[in-house]
Each structure stands twice: as structure tokens, then as C-alpha cells.
Amino acid sequence: VWSRINSFSKYPEWVENVTACEVYERAGDKVKARFVLSTMMISVEYYVTHVYKPADGYMTWTLDYSRLSDLDDSVGFW
């Protein structure tokens, strides 16, 4: 399961309306990725910081607040 979740470059193939997803930084347990969602004539771009703790059995995410995203906020966990 973790290998699928961490296969960010595959998200456009696997997740409807995700048209781009690429990692732009890896450092320790942090993975930062750019996402683009597109539907009809609307496109949303946002930047997410993931904290990956496989030994503890979870991953969290928040927006990368150092970058300008089209979303006000996004937080969650696996």
C-alpha cells in the first residue's frame, strides 16, 4: 500500500482529474509534491508537504505554505 501512495508520478494515471503530480523536494521523512487537478475548464494547482512515517504506520499532509497554492488549505493523513 505504501509503495502505491508514494508513487506520486503515477497519480495522473490512477486518480481521476489529477493531470500532474511531481515531487519537487525530498528531505528526511518529508516529501513535497505539486498537484494539478483539472476538470472541464477549471484547473487547480497546489503544493503539499507529506510527512512519511512508515515505521509508525502513517503519513500526514498539509499545504506547503512556502508556496502559493490555489487552495486555502489541505490537511489529512493515511
C-alpha positions as CSV (number, residue, x, y, z in Angstrom):
1,V,0.0,0.0,0.0
2,W,2.8,2.5,0.9
3,S,4.5,2.0,-2.4
4,R,1.3,3.0,-4.2
5,I,0.7,6.0,-2.0
6,N,4.3,7.1,-2.6
7,S,4.2,6.7,-6.4
8,F,3.3,10.4,-6.9
9,S,4.3,10.4,-10.6
10,K,1.6,7.7,-11.2
11,Y,-1.3,9.7,-9.7
12,P,-2.4,11.2,-13.1
13,E,-2.9,7.6,-14.4
14,W,-4.6,6.4,-11.2
15,V,-6.7,9.3,-9.9
16,E,-9.4,10.9,-12.0
17,N,-8.9,14.6,-12.7
18,V,-5.3,14.6,-11.5
19,T,-3.4,15.9,-14.5
20,A,0.0,16.4,-13.0
21,C,1.8,15.3,-9.9
22,E,5.5,15.6,-9.3
23,V,7.9,15.6,-6.3
24,Y,9.9,18.7,-6.1
25,E,11.7,18.0,-2.8
26,R,12.7,15.1,-0.6
27,A,14.4,15.6,2.8
28,G,14.4,13.0,5.5
29,D,10.8,12.0,6.2
30,K,9.3,14.9,4.2
31,V,8.2,14.6,0.6
32,K,6.9,17.8,-1.2
33,A,4.8,17.4,-4.3
34,R,3.0,19.7,-6.8
35,F,-0.5,18.6,-7.8
36,V,-2.7,19.8,-10.6
37,L,-6.4,18.9,-10.8
38,S,-8.3,19.7,-13.9
39,T,-11.9,19.3,-14.9
40,M,-13.8,20.9,-17.8
41,M,-12.3,24.4,-18.0
42,I,-11.0,24.7,-14.4
43,S,-7.5,23.9,-13.2
44,V,-6.3,23.9,-9.6
45,E,-2.6,23.8,-8.7
46,Y,-1.4,23.2,-5.1
47,Y,1.7,22.2,-3.2
48,V,1.7,19.6,-0.5
49,T,4.2,18.6,2.2
50,H,3.9,15.0,3.2
51,V,5.5,13.6,6.4
52,Y,6.0,9.9,5.9
53,K,6.4,7.7,9.0
54,P,6.2,4.1,7.7
55,A,7.6,2.6,11.0
56,D,4.8,4.3,12.8
57,G,2.2,3.3,10.2
58,Y,1.1,6.8,8.9
59,M,1.6,9.7,6.6
60,T,0.3,13.2,7.1
61,W,0.0,16.1,4.6
62,T,-0.6,19.8,4.7
63,L,-0.2,22.5,2.1
64,D,3.4,23.7,1.6
65,Y,2.8,27.2,3.0
66,S,6.0,28.5,1.5
67,R,4.4,28.3,-2.0
68,L,1.3,29.8,-3.5
69,S,-1.5,27.3,-4.0
70,D,-4.9,27.7,-5.4
71,L,-6.3,26.1,-2.3
72,D,-6.7,27.8,1.1
73,D,-5.8,24.7,3.0
74,S,-5.5,20.9,2.7
75,V,-4.7,18.6,5.6
76,G,-5.1,14.9,6.1
77,F,-3.4,11.5,6.9
78,W,-3.2,7.9,5.7
